[in-house]
Amino acid sequence: MSAVTCPGCGAVFPELDGPVNEYMESSPACWRAFGEVLAREYSDPGLHAVHRLSVDSYAVQHPGSESRQAIQSVGMHLARLCLFLEGGLSPEQANEAMLRIGRTKSSMLKLVRPKSLGAITVADVLATRSAKQHADAVMAWAHSAWDAWSEHHETVRRVARLVRK
């Protein structure tokens, strides 16, 4: 079986036919890997605390097209990563923060995609074998994805400050 590089995150997966997200840019195998990571998190209550970080990390590593939905997705998920990683947002506060961020999404601007979207990807999380390894990999993934967008951190922090009020 031949290998394919995901056009979003750059991870290498076996070539596979299958569905992809309609506005995120990914290979079918990467999209499937993300589904497997989510299934693991939904089935283990100990992983609920990192679930939103997985969603945010995947979204910002698969920024997609020029569509308004893709632009808003990147902005919202970067803002929530900022609130988690820099603002100390708890998992319980994440849904409320995302709702507040969503109210500002129409004003979000397209951010120029970084050359690298981070060295850690969904493939690294999927390769873990225990819940602790999974959680640790998700934390590293979130930091890697957030750091990749460093040239836009000030813009994202402004959005995050608006929703913290």
Summary of the structure (lengths in Angstrom):
residues: 165
radius of gyration: 15.1
end to end distance: 51.7
largest distance: 51.7
contacts: 530
relative contact order: 0.17
helix: 63%
strand: 4%
